[in-house]
Amino acid sequence: MPEEEYRPLFFDRILITIDEDDRPSTSRAFRFALTMARDYDAELGIVSVLENNDISVYDSLMPDKLHQKRTELQTVVKDYAAKAESFGVKHVQPLVAEGGDVDDVILQQVIPSFEPDLVVCGADVDFASHGRPGAIGLRLARKADVSVIVIR
């Protein structure tokens, strides 16, 4: 057998997706990503997506409301980043993206810019806000050109 099969597999850049609508699933995935990033001394990208359908038509016409939603999401991501740093992760990058479907935004915007070699996401088992349980994780695992781990 080739030697490569027996060499340890390490990840250098880990991306964790944060879904504020599903805190239990996100919490488990976040704990897993923190452990991997700390133990591998990997860079950790923490991303959350401001979805277009989270913004009402009325709110989208009011710049102050839209700015408030962006600011709230940035605060959430920065709080996760602070937790990661206090846990011992040395390289943390908070990221906020905007657009349509979460998986499309992550696949088309976030992954190409952050260039992770592993994406970690929750399974959406406790609050399936995205159509059906596990929808985001399944779609990312199917479409991403990097490894994806879905934490249940």
C-alpha positions in Angstrom: 0.0 0.0 0.0 1.2 3.5 -0.7 2.8 5.3 2.3 0.4 8.2 2.0 -2.4 6.1 3.4 -0.6 5.8 6.8 0.4 9.5 7.2 -1.7 11.6 9.5 -4.2 13.9 7.9 -4.1 17.4 9.2 -6.2 20.4 8.3 -4.6 23.9 8.2 -7.6 26.1 7.5 -11.0 25.2 9.1 -14.2 27.1 8.4 -17.1 26.8 10.9 -20.6 27.9 9.8 -22.6 29.7 12.5 -26.4 29.5 12.3 -27.9 31.7 15.0 -31.3 30.1 14.3 -30.0 26.8 15.5 -27.9 27.3 18.6 -27.7 23.7 19.8 -26.5 22.3 16.5 -24.1 25.3 16.0 -22.8 24.9 19.6 -21.8 21.3 19.0 -20.2 22.0 15.7 -18.4 25.0 17.2 -16.9 23.0 20.0 -15.6 20.4 17.5 -14.1 23.1 15.2 -12.4 24.8 18.2 -10.9 21.5 19.3 -9.6 20.8 15.8 -8.3 24.3 15.3 -6.5 24.4 18.6 -5.1 20.9 18.4 -3.9 21.3 14.8 -2.8 24.9 15.3 -5.0 25.6 12.3 -6.5 28.9 11.2 -10.2 29.1 12.1 -12.7 31.0 9.9 -16.0 31.7 11.6 -18.7 32.6 9.2 -22.4 33.5 9.4 -24.6 34.5 6.4 -27.1 37.3 6.4 -29.8 35.7 4.2 -31.9 37.7 1.9 -35.0 36.0 3.2 -34.1 37.1 6.8 -34.7 40.7 5.7 -38.3 41.8 5.0 -39.0 43.9 2.0 -39.9 46.7 4.3 -36.6 46.4 6.2 -34.6 46.2 3.0 -35.9 49.7 2.1 -34.7 51.1 5.3 -30.9 51.5 5.4 -30.8 51.8 9.2 -32.6 48.5 9.7 -30.4 46.7 7.2 -27.3 48.2 8.9 -28.6 47.1 12.3 -29.1 43.5 11.1 -25.5 43.5 9.7 -24.1 44.9 12.9 -26.0 42.4 15.0 -24.6 39.5 12.9 -21.1 40.9 13.0 -21.3 41.1 16.8 -22.4 37.5 17.0 -19.5 36.4 14.9 -17.0 38.5 16.8 -18.3 36.9 20.1 -17.7 33.4 18.6 -14.2 34.6 17.6 -13.5 35.9 21.1 -14.6 32.5 22.5 -12.3 30.7 20.1 -9.3 32.9 21.2 -10.0 32.4 24.8 -10.2 28.6 24.1 -6.6 28.8 22.8 -7.1 29.0 19.0 -4.3 31.3 17.8 -5.5 32.2 14.3 -9.1 33.3 14.2 -10.8 35.2 11.3 -14.5 36.3 11.8 -16.4 36.5 8.5 -19.9 37.7 7.6 -21.4 37.2 4.2 -24.6 38.2 2.6 -26.8 36.8 -0.1 -29.4 34.2 -1.1 -29.2 30.6 0.1 -26.6 30.0 2.8 -25.0 27.1 1.0 -24.7 29.0 -2.2 -23.1 32.0 -0.4 -20.7 29.7 1.4 -19.8 27.8 -1.8 -19.5 30.7 -4.1 -18.1 33.5 -1.9 -16.7 32.3 1.4 -14.9 29.1 0.4 -13.1 30.7 -2.5 -12.0 33.7 -0.4 -11.1 31.9 2.8 -9.8 28.7 1.1 -10.4 26.2 3.9 -9.4 22.6 3.6 -12.2 21.6 6.0 -15.8 23.0 6.6 -17.6 22.2 9.8 -21.3 22.8 10.2 -24.1 21.7 12.5 -26.7 19.2 11.4 -29.8 21.5 11.8 -31.4 18.7 13.9 -32.9 20.8 16.6 -34.3 23.7 14.5 -34.5 23.0 10.8 -34.9 26.5 9.5 -33.6 25.6 6.1 -36.3 23.4 4.6 -35.4 20.0 6.2 -33.1 18.8 8.9 -29.4 18.9 7.9 -30.1 20.7 4.6 -27.2 23.1 4.7 -24.7 20.5 5.8 -25.9 18.0 3.2 -25.7 20.5 0.4 -22.3 21.7 1.4 -21.0 18.1 1.6 -22.4 17.3 -1.8 -21.2 20.4 -3.6 -18.0 21.6 -1.9 -14.6 20.7 -3.3 -13.2 20.5 0.2 -13.9 18.1 3.1 -17.1 18.8 5.1 -17.9 17.4 8.5 -21.5 17.7 9.7 -21.8 17.5 13.5 -25.0 16.1 14.9 
